[in-house]
Amino acid sequence: MIDKRHANNRGDAKARAASSRSWIVLLAVLYLFKYTISTADAATMAPLSPASQAAAALQVVHWWTSAGERKAVDVLASKLAEENIQWRDLAIPGGAGLGASKVLKSMVLAGKAPEATQLNGIVFGEWADLGLLLELDDIAAPGNWQKLLFPTVWSLVHNRGHVVAVPLGIHRINNLFYNKKIFDRLGLAAPRTWAEFDRVAEKLKHAGITPLAQSSEAWQVATLFEALVLAESGPAYYRSLFVDLNPGAFGDARMTHALQRLRALKEWMPAPLKERPWPDMTRQLASGDAAMFVMGDWAKGELLAWGLTTDQDFSCVALPGTADYHLYSVDTLAMFAGDYSHQPAQEKLAQLIMSQPVQTAYNQAKGAIPAWRSPDLSKMDSCARASWSAFSKGSAFQAPSLVHRMAADETAKDAIVAEVHRYFMDDKMAESDIQRKLASIARSLSKTGKQE
């Protein structure tokens, strides 16, 4: 007999997937209708004189709103201004882009799509399949993007034979940041194993310092969890879970161990846990209220923006068990095709982003590494060089972030994140219960999963 709870889970997941497909199709129909009408209207209008034409401008939707992120955006805006093109900023607050995603859908439905948008991960393939994104082949081919970019990044921005996005940089997520001044004062070394981590955490707690900063915000909890899964299993098993959505993988003992460690780490976190933005957690690390923090290297960009120095005020190591691996998220911008009136300015933005000076300056501010496979290593600090070294090992050592849209679609991501968060917040929930729920979600949503 089929468990009714599991059947309901599968039904809910199917409904979410169908809903996701429906809104994309609706967007495509309305968007194309709008531009069919506007193009026809434009054909009946007399051309504007040069004096009456507005200066070139690009509206850009994104969620880069913290201090470090703003510095990175300023790099792009200033370079674009040098080309006499205005960067019209539409920054939507909200961790992991949750708010920006909703705003973008609303804008497109209203027929007011921006000229450029942050679209991290595999989701822009859905937009591209419907012909909504500007193809950048005429820029990418002469710019030799395929040779310049890491193969993983090239594959990401390449959809059905066309380049449909421009990569800005690569973030490493499996970082353990630590307050170096606290560690030096207490004579502590950065933990490389979980046994070392527990010993360090015990000494920090004895000294009256919160060992590990953590927010209860769902995406932040899930970000820690996916790094723990990588630590427990390595990239192959990680991909089986979050890319292939293999239902059987969720019942594996490695998943059990990752869940147990997630809950065990609560011993070293603030009590009670509060739902706070990631810059607030980074501030706890900077101020010394907490000594360690597991987060993507955008946290490093924030620390640098506040005037702190790598390897003096703070430093980083890979989360124990992940030194050889790179849990990654790639910043990308995609351009909406529209009536193609903005195409020259959009292509200029793409060219600027892919230039070495902009790749270097943007990622120094953002905390990430360039998407180029051969960047200027002299411009990188120790954390960036470690990130580049791990990513350069190739796909066998890389794991695409689920939480940050690199591994699965929005429906799968949201369902898994919600269950992980529920488990984290409810200490009475057994590992076997969440594993069954996750397997049921995977069975409903994966292309390879067998329906019961």
C-alpha positions in Angstrom: 0.0 0.0 0.0 1.2 3.5 -0.8 1.8 5.7 2.2 -0.8 8.5 1.9 1.6 11.0 3.3 4.2 10.1 0.6 1.5 10.2 -2.1 0.5 13.7 -0.9 4.1 14.8 -1.0 4.4 13.5 -4.6 1.2 15.2 -5.5 2.3 18.5 -4.0 5.7 18.3 -5.8 4.0 17.5 -9.1 1.7 20.5 -8.6 4.6 22.8 -7.9 6.5 21.6 -10.9 3.4 22.1 -13.2 2.9 25.5 -11.7 6.5 26.4 -12.4 6.2 25.4 -16.0 2.9 27.2 -16.3 4.2 30.6 -15.2 7.2 30.3 -17.6 4.9 29.6 -20.5 2.6 32.5 -19.5 5.6 34.8 -19.3 6.7 33.8 -22.8 3.3 34.3 -24.3 2.7 37.7 -22.7 6.3 38.9 -23.3 6.3 37.9 -27.0 2.9 39.5 -27.5 4.0 42.7 -25.9 7.0 43.0 -28.2 5.1 42.0 -31.3 2.8 45.0 -30.6 5.6 47.4 -29.7 7.6 46.5 -32.8 4.6 47.0 -35.0 4.0 50.4 -33.4 7.6 51.4 -33.8 7.5 50.7 -37.5 4.8 53.3 -38.0 6.6 56.0 -36.1 8.9 58.5 -37.6 12.6 58.1 -36.5 13.8 60.4 -33.7 16.4 63.0 -34.4 19.8 62.4 -32.7 19.1 65.3 -30.3 15.8 63.8 -29.1 17.2 60.3 -28.6 17.7 59.2 -25.0 21.1 58.2 -23.8 21.7 54.5 -23.8 20.6 52.9 -20.5 20.2 49.4 -19.1 17.9 48.5 -16.3 19.5 45.7 -14.2 17.6 43.5 -11.7 19.7 41.8 -9.1 20.0 41.1 -5.4 23.5 42.4 -4.6 22.6 44.8 -1.8 25.2 44.3 1.0 28.3 46.5 1.3 30.6 44.1 -0.5 28.1 43.4 -3.2 27.5 47.1 -3.8 31.2 47.6 -4.3 31.2 44.9 -6.9 28.1 46.4 -8.7 29.9 49.8 -8.7 32.7 48.2 -10.7 30.3 47.2 -13.4 28.3 50.5 -13.3 31.4 52.6 -13.5 32.9 50.7 -16.4 29.6 50.9 -18.3 29.5 54.6 -17.7 32.9 55.0 -19.4 31.1 53.7 -22.5 28.4 56.3 -22.1 25.8 53.7 -21.0 23.8 54.2 -17.8 23.4 51.3 -15.4 19.9 51.7 -14.0 20.0 49.8 -10.8 17.1 47.8 -9.5 18.4 46.0 -6.5 16.0 43.8 -4.6 16.9 42.9 -1.0 16.6 39.3 0.1 19.1 36.4 0.7 19.6 33.9 -2.1 17.6 36.1 -4.5 14.1 35.0 -3.2 12.6 38.5 -3.5 14.3 39.3 -6.8 13.0 36.2 -8.4 9.4 37.2 -7.6 9.9 40.8 -8.8 11.4 39.7 -12.0 8.5 37.4 -12.8 6.1 40.3 -12.0 7.9 42.7 -14.3 7.9 40.3 -17.2 4.2 39.5 -16.7 3.5 43.2 -16.8 5.5 43.6 -20.0 8.2 45.6 -18.3 11.2 43.2 -18.5 14.5 44.7 -17.6 17.3 44.8 -20.1 19.6 42.6 -17.9 19.0 40.4 -14.8 20.9 38.3 -12.4 19.8 34.7 -13.2 22.1 32.4 -11.3 22.2 28.7 -12.2 20.2 26.4 -14.4 17.0 28.5 -14.3 18.0 30.7 -17.2 18.0 27.6 -19.5 14.2 27.6 -19.0 14.0 31.3 -20.1 16.3 30.7 -23.0 14.3 27.7 -24.3 11.4 30.0 -24.7 13.4 32.5 -26.7 13.2 35.3 -24.1 17.0 35.8 -23.7 19.4 37.6 -26.0 21.8 35.3 -27.6 25.4 36.5 -27.1 27.1 34.4 -29.8 28.3 37.4 -31.8 30.2 38.5 -28.7 31.3 35.1 -27.3 32.7 33.7 -30.5 35.2 36.5 -31.4 35.9 36.9 -27.7 37.0 33.3 -27.5 34.8 32.7 -24.4 35.0 28.9 -24.7 38.8 28.9 -24.3 38.8 31.6 -21.6 36.1 30.1 -19.4 36.3 27.0 -17.1 34.5 24.1 -18.9 31.9 24.0 -16.1 31.1 27.7 -16.5 31.0 27.5 -20.3 28.5 24.7 -20.1 26.4 26.7 -17.7 26.0 29.7 -20.0 25.7 27.7 -23.2 22.2 26.5 -24.0 21.2 24.5 -27.1 24.2 25.8 -29.1 23.9 29.4 -28.0 25.5 31.6 -25.3 22.6 33.0 -23.3 24.4 34.6 -20.3 27.6 36.2 -19.3 29.5 34.9 -16.2 30.8 37.3 -13.6 32.6 35.1 -11.1 32.6 31.8 -9.1 31.8 31.6 -5.4 33.0 28.9 -3.1 30.4 28.0 -0.5 32.2 25.3 1.6 34.3 27.9 3.5 34.9 28.0 7.2 35.7 31.6 8.1 37.3 32.4 11.4 38.3 35.4 13.4 42.1 35.3 13.3 42.7 37.6 16.1 40.6 35.5 18.5 42.3 32.3 17.3 45.8 33.9 17.7 44.9 35.2 21.2 43.7 31.8 22.3 46.5 29.9 20.6 44.1 28.0 18.3 44.7 26.6 14.8 42.1 26.5 12.1 40.3 23.1 12.3 41.0 20.8 9.4 39.1 17.8 10.8 35.8 17.4 12.7 37.7 16.2 15.8 39.8 19.4 15.7 36.6 21.5 15.1 35.0 20.1 18.3 38.2 20.7 20.3 38.4 24.3 19.0 34.7 24.9 19.6 35.0 23.7 23.2 37.9 26.0 24.0 36.0 29.0 22.4 32.9 28.2 24.4 35.0 28.0 27.6 36.4 31.4 26.8 32.9 32.9 26.6 32.8 33.2 22.8 30.1 31.7 20.6 32.0 29.2 18.5 29.8 29.2 15.3 27.7 32.0 13.9 24.4 30.8 12.4 21.0 32.2 11.4 17.8 30.2 11.4 16.9 31.6 8.0 16.0 28.6 5.8 18.4 29.2 3.0 21.3 29.8 5.4 20.6 26.5 7.3 20.4 24.7 3.9 23.7 26.3 2.8 25.4 24.8 5.9 23.7 21.5 5.3 24.8 21.1 1.6 28.4 21.8 2.7 28.0 19.0 5.3 26.7 16.6 2.7 29.7 17.3 0.6 32.0 16.8 3.6 30.3 13.4 4.4 30.2 12.1 0.8 32.2 13.9 -1.8 30.9 15.3 -5.2 29.7 12.0 -6.7 27.2 11.2 -4.0 26.3 14.9 -3.7 25.4 15.0 -7.4 23.4 11.8 -7.1 21.3 13.6 -4.4 20.8 17.1 -5.7 21.4 16.9 -9.5 20.1 13.5 -10.4 17.5 13.5 -7.6 18.1 9.8 -7.1 15.4 8.8 -4.5 17.5 5.9 -3.2 20.5 8.2 -2.4 18.4 10.0 0.2 18.1 6.9 2.3 21.9 6.3 2.4 23.8 6.3 5.7 25.9 9.2 4.5 22.7 11.4 4.4 21.9 10.2 7.9 25.4 11.3 9.1 25.2 14.7 7.5 21.8 15.3 9.1 23.2 14.2 12.5 26.1 16.6 12.2 23.9 19.5 11.2 21.9 19.0 14.4 25.0 18.4 16.5 26.5 21.7 15.4 23.7 23.5 17.2 25.7 22.9 20.4 28.2 25.5 19.2 25.7 28.1 17.8 23.9 31.0 19.6 20.9 30.1 21.7 18.2 30.8 20.9 18.8 30.9 17.2 17.3 33.9 15.4 16.4 34.5 11.8 18.9 37.2 10.8 20.4 38.2 7.4 23.8 36.8 6.5 25.5 40.2 6.8 24.5 40.3 10.4 26.1 36.9 10.9 29.2 38.1 9.2 29.2 41.1 11.5 29.2 38.7 14.5 32.4 37.2 13.1 34.0 40.6 12.5 33.2 41.9 16.0 34.3 38.7 17.8 30.9 37.8 19.1 31.3 34.6 17.2 34.6 33.0 16.2 33.7 30.9 13.1 31.1 31.1 10.3 30.3 28.7 7.4 29.2 30.7 4.4 29.9 31.4 0.7 32.8 33.7 0.1 30.5 36.7 -0.5 31.0 36.9 3.3 34.7 37.7 2.6 33.6 40.5 0.2 31.6 41.9 3.1 34.5 41.7 5.5 36.8 43.4 3.1 34.2 46.2 2.5 34.3 46.9 6.2 38.0 47.4 6.1 39.2 44.1 7.5 42.2 42.3 6.0 42.5 38.6 5.0 45.0 36.7 7.2 45.2 39.5 9.7 41.7 40.1 11.0 40.1 37.0 9.5 41.0 34.0 7.4 39.4 30.9 5.9 39.9 27.2 5.4 37.7 24.6 3.7 35.0 23.1 5.9 36.5 19.9 7.4 36.3 17.0 4.9 36.0 19.3 1.9 39.5 20.6 1.3 39.8 19.1 -2.1 36.3 20.0 -3.2 34.5 23.2 -4.5 30.8 23.7 -3.7 30.2 26.4 -6.2 27.7 29.1 -7.3 28.4 31.2 -10.4 27.2 34.8 -10.7 25.7 35.4 -14.1 23.8 38.2 -16.0 21.3 37.4 -18.7 19.8 39.9 -21.2 16.2 40.0 -22.3 15.9 40.1 -26.0 12.8 42.4 -26.2 12.6 44.4 -29.4 16.4 44.3 -29.7 16.7 48.1 -29.4 19.1 47.7 -26.5 21.2 45.0 -28.1 24.3 47.2 -28.7 24.4 48.3 -25.1 23.7 44.8 -23.8 26.5 43.4 -25.9 28.8 46.1 -24.7 28.0 45.2 -21.1 28.8 41.5 -21.9 32.1 42.4 -23.4 33.0 44.5 -20.4 32.1 41.8 -17.9 34.3 39.3 -19.8 37.4 41.6 -19.8 40.2 40.7 -17.5 40.2 44.0 -15.6 36.5 43.8 -14.8 36.7 40.1 -13.9 39.6 40.9 -11.5 38.1 44.1 -9.9 34.5 42.7 -9.6 35.6 39.5 -7.9 38.1 41.2 -5.6 35.1 43.2 -4.3 32.6 40.4 -4.4 34.9 37.9 -2.6 34.7 35.4 -5.5 37.2 34.3 -8.2 37.1 35.1 -11.9 35.3 32.8 -14.3 38.5 32.8 -16.4 40.4 29.6 -16.2 43.8 31.5 -16.2 43.2 34.6 -14.0 45.9 36.9 -12.5 46.7 34.9 -9.3 48.8 37.8 -8.0 45.6 39.7 -7.4 44.1 37.0 -5.2 44.4 36.6 -1.4 44.9 33.2 0.2 41.1 32.4 0.3 40.7 33.2 -3.4 43.8 31.1 -4.4 42.4 28.1 -2.4 39.1 28.5 -4.2 40.8 28.7 -7.6 43.0 25.8 -6.9 40.1 23.5 -5.9 37.9 24.6 -8.8 40.7 24.1 -11.3 40.9 20.4 -10.4 37.9 19.8 -12.7 34.3 18.6 -12.5 35.2 15.5 -10.4 36.0 17.8 -7.5 33.2 20.3 -8.1 29.7 20.2 -6.6 26.9 22.6 -7.8 25.1 24.3 -5.0 21.5 23.3 -4.6 20.6 26.3 -2.5 22.1 28.7 -5.0 20.3 27.3 -8.0 23.3 25.4 -9.6 21.9 21.8 -9.2 18.2 21.6 -9.5 15.2 23.7 -10.5 13.3 26.0 -8.2 10.6 23.5 -7.3 13.1 20.8 -6.2 15.3 23.4 -4.4 12.5 24.9 -2.5 11.0 21.6 -1.4 14.3 20.2 -0.2 15.3 23.4 1.6 12.0 23.5 3.4 12.3 20.0 4.7 15.9 20.5 5.8 14.9 23.6 7.7 12.0 21.9 9.3 14.3 19.1 10.5 16.9 21.6 11.8 14.3 23.6 13.8 12.5 20.5 15.2 14.8 18.5 17.4 12.1 15.8 17.8 12.1 15.0 14.1 14.0 11.7 13.3 16.5 11.5 10.6 14.6 8.6 9.0 11.5 10.7 8.7 13.1 13.5 6.8 15.0 11.0 4.6 11.7 9.4 3.6 10.3 12.8 2.8 13.3 13.9 0.8 13.2 10.6 -1.1 9.5 11.1 -1.9 10.2 14.6 -3.2 13.0 13.2 -5.4 10.8 10.4 -6.7 8.2 12.9 -7.7 10.5 15.4 -9.4 13.4 13.4 -10.9 13.3 12.2 -14.4 14.9 8.9 -13.4 12.8 8.3 -10.3 10.2 5.5 -10.6 6.6 6.4 -9.8 4.9 4.1 -7.3 
